[in-house]
Amino acid sequence: MTLNLSPTQVVAVMGVLLALLMMWRSGTRRGRRAAEAASGASRVASLAGHLLGTAGVILGVQWVAITYAPGSTLFWVVLTVPALITAHALTRTVTSLDTGYWRGDRR
């Protein structure tokens, strides 16, 4: 069996194959973007859950210290340690924003 294709038919087949390849790649990119967006949303929800849980624990411990140990050393430690941790996290976040928008921290 022999195939006799004209140059026009070869170019048409190559064009169709190229179009299919481009459609496949754009579908993969679109799927990857959708997966990244879903991952970002679940990351935010997870962070919110951790935040509320941690805040609840800190609030409970501080309430116990304020109620049962006012004016003692434990009272001041329980109020100071969460403030220091929060200040550290906030400072680290703000200083990490100073690196700029360049990929890989190259300028």
Sequence and secondary structure as in RCSB ss.txt:
>XXXX:A:sequence
MTLNLSPTQVVAVMGVLLALLMMWRSGTRRGRRAAEAASGASRVASLAGHLLGTAGVILGVQWVAITYAPGSTLF
WVVLTVPALITAHALTRTVTSLDTGYWRGDRR
>XXXX:A:secstr
      HHHHHHHHHHHHHHHHHHHHHHHHHHHHHHHHHHHHHHHHHHHHHHHHHHHHHHHHHHHHHH TTSHHH
HHHHHHHHHHHHHHHHHHHHHGGG S GGG  
